[in-house]
Amino acid sequence: MKSITINPKGFSKDQLKFYIVLVPLALFMALPIVYIINHAFKPLGELFAFPPKFFAVHPTLDNFTKLSQTAQTSSVALSRYLFNTLLVTLLVVFLAVIIGSMAGFALSKLSFKGKNMIFEANTLSMMFVPAAVLIPRYLIIDKMGIMDTYFAHILPLLAMPVGLFLLKQFIDQVPDELLEAAYVDGASTFRVYRKVILPLIKPAVATVCILSFQQVWGNLETSNMFTTKENMKTLAFYMSTLVNTNNTVVGQGIAAAGALIMFLPNILLFILLQSKVMNTMAHSGIK
């Protein structure tokens, strides 16, 4: 009797039952992405057509042209918002990975008093929605005197409990024997972290990069609450303001174009790193 191959190197008819289920499911899950892309290229008549049209019948770039023309009338150049967003995003992603991986290494492989309590506090903090800590955040930022600075954008976003949890769980899978061999060879704790831990947790690092990028790229809280100067605000804030000030029939095309611009970096980054994300999710809960 021929055995059934679950994971063959090439195509096997035994896998047809998986394709029958997974392909329709994947197409269904891709519908929102296809809709967002098509919606941005619809002319005004198709945006308000009834019944609504899923695909753009006569795609056009008018929505992006109107978005560009509207941006030129702003008191602050669009490039300034973009610069603020890129600077804040790069710094937050970099620092979140460094801080999260160092903390995950300490909580996973080092011994010190209160380690379990700190990890439990981090896990507990994932229960709180951002709105619950908004007032304490504002008071801290104000008392530190960093309102209307880049620090006001960066510091509130560095704490990432989910990222620390994933990194710590992934580092748990690194064999202690590797660390002990490095210590025997005379490596310091920081060198073990840099030379042993970081190369082995690249999938988890990629996942944290995606999560922190998504958190920063679409963030409105810091621009709304911690900055009053227009030239210190981010692209996400500007796009939301642009949509609100053009909340008319004609402005819906601008809103659709802006939504696509804000959405594309997230989906592109996920596509590039999705294999590492899947690897992280597969290992984060294994003991």
N, C-alpha and C positions, 0 to 999 in steps of 0.2 A: 504494500500500500504506500502510495506516494505521500511523504510528509508535507505539511503545510508550512510554507516559509513566511514568517511574519515580517522579517526585515531583510529581504534579499538585496543583492548588490544592484540588480537591474529590475526591470518591470516583471511582475508576476501576476498571473490571473487570480492568485489567491488574495491579492490586495484589492480587487475590484469592489468588494463589500465596503472597504474603508473609503474608497473614492466616492461611492454612491452617497455616503453619509456626509463626508467632510467637504466635498466640493460645493454642494448647495449651501452648506452652512457658511463656508468661507465667502461665497458670493453674497449671501445675505448680510454678513458682517461688513462687507466692503461697500455696501450701498450708501451709508452716510458719507463716506469719503468721496465716492463718485458724485454724490449730490452736491457737496460743498464746492467741488471743483467746477461742476457744470453751472451751478447757481451764479458763480462769479462772472461767467461769460454770457449770461442771458441778457438780451436787450430788455428795455423797460416793459415792453408789451408782454414778454414771456414771464417776467417776474411776478406779474399780477394776473396771469392767465387763469381761467377757470374752465374746466378742472386743471389743477396745477400740472405743469409739464416737468417730468423728472430730468430729461436731457434737454440741452440747449439745441433748439432746432436751427436757429440762425446765430451762432456764436459771434460775439463781438468783443472788442477791447475798450468799448466806450466807458465801461465802469472804471477801468484802471486809468483812463485818460481824465475822467472827472475827478478821481481821487487825487491824481497828480496836480491838477489845476487848483483844487481846494487846498491842498497842502501848501502851495505856493503863496496863498494869501495869509498863512499863519504868521504870527509875530516872531515865532522861533522857527528856524529852518528845520526841515524834516531830518536832515543829516545829524543835527544835534540830538534829537530823540534817539536816533539809531545808534549814535556813538555812546550815549548813556546806557542804552540797553546792552550793547555788545560788551562794554567795559564791565558793567555790573554782572552780566551773565558769566563771562569768562572767569572773573574773580570768585564768584560764588561757587561755580562748578569746581574750580581748582581747589579752593579752600575746603569745600564740603567733602571732597574725596580725601584730601590729606587728613583733615580732622577726624572724619569718620573711620578711615582705615587705621589711623593711629589708636583711636579709642577702641575700635573693634579688636585690634591686636592685644591691647592691654587687658581688655575684659575677657578675652578668650585664652590667652597664653601666659599672662603674668599673674602673680599672686600678690594681693594686697588686701588690706582690711576694707570692708565695705563694697567689694567688687560686685557681689550679687545684688546688693541693695541698689547700686547705681544702675545696673542693667534692668532691674525691675522698674525703677523710676522711668527709665527711657521707654520701656514697653508700655507703661501706664500712660505716658505722655501722648502716645498715639491715639488715645481715646478722645483727646480734646480737639475741637475744631478751631481754626484760626480766630474766629470771632470771640471765642471764650477768653483768649489771652491778648486781645487787641488793646485794651486799656492798660494792663501792666506793661506791654511793649511800648506804648506811647509814653508812659511815665518814665520808663528807663531811658529811652532815647532822648527825651527832653532833659532829664537830669544829667545825662552825659554831655549835653551841649553839642550834639552832632546833628541837630535838625538842619535840613537844607544842605546836606553834604552827601557824598557817595557812601560814607559809612552808614548813614540812615537807610540806604537801600540794601547794603550788604549784610550788616550784622544780624538783622531779624531773620534772614533767610539761611544763615549758616547752620542753625540747629535743625537737624533732619533725622528724627527718630527712626523713620522707616529705613533710611540708608544705613544708619548704624546697626540696626537689627540685622539687615541682610548681610552686611560685611562681617559682623561678628559670627553669624551662623555659618558663613562660608569659610571663615578662618578656622572654625572648629574642625573642619575636615582636613586641615593640614596636619600631617603626622608629627607628633612631638619629637620623633627620632630625628627629623630633619633639623629642627631647632637645636636639639642637643648636640648634633654633629657640628653645627656651626659654632656653638658656644665652646666646644672642645677645641676647635681650630683657632680660638681666640677672638671670635667676632663679638662686638659689642651688641647691646640690645637694639640700638638704632640700626646697626648694619644688618642684623638679622631681619628686622622689619623691611629694610630697603632691598636687600639682596635675596631674601628667601620668601617673605610673605607677599610683597607686592607683585612679583612675577607670577605667583600661583593664584592670585585672586583677580586676575584681569577681567574675567566675566562679571564678577560682582562690581568691580570698579566701573565697568561700562554701564551696568544697570543704574548705579548711583548717578553717573553722569547724565543719563537720560532723565531720571526722576528730578534731579536738581535743575536741569535745563528747563523742563516743563514748568517747574515751580517758579522759576525766575522769569522766563520768557513772557508768560501771560499774567504776571503779578501786577495788581493794581493797588494793593494795600499801601506799599511804601510811598508811592507817588501821591496817593490821596491823603494819607495821614501824616507823613513825616517830612514832606517837602511842600513849600509854598511858592518857591521860585519856579517859573515855567521852564527855564533852561536846565533844571535839574530833574525833570520828569522823564519817564521812559516811553518807548514806542507803544507799548500796550495801553498806557494811559492816553496817549495822543489819539490812538485809533478809536478807543472807546468814546473820547470826547468828540471826535470827528463824526462818529455815528450818531451820537446824541444830538449834536447841533444840526445835523442834517436828517433829522427824524421825520422826513416827509416822503411822499411818494417817489420823488426824484432821488432822494437820498438813499433809498434802499439798494440801489446799484452800487453806491459807494460803500455801504455797509457790507455787501456781499464780497466786494473786492478786498476790503480790509480784513474780513474774516479769513479769506483764503491766504492772504499774506502772512497772517499770524499763525495759521495752521500748518503751512508747508514745512517750516523748519522742524517742527515736532515729528511729523510723519517721516521726513527724510532721515533724521537722526535715528529714529527707531528702525527703519529699514536697514540702515548701515550696521546697526549693532544688535539686531534682533536675535541672532544666534547666541550671542553671549547672554542676553537677557533670559532666554529659555534655559540656558545652562545654570544660571544663578537660581532661578525658581526651582529647578530640579534638585539642587543641593542645599538650599537654604533651610529646609526643614529636616534634613537627615542627621541623625546623631551617630 
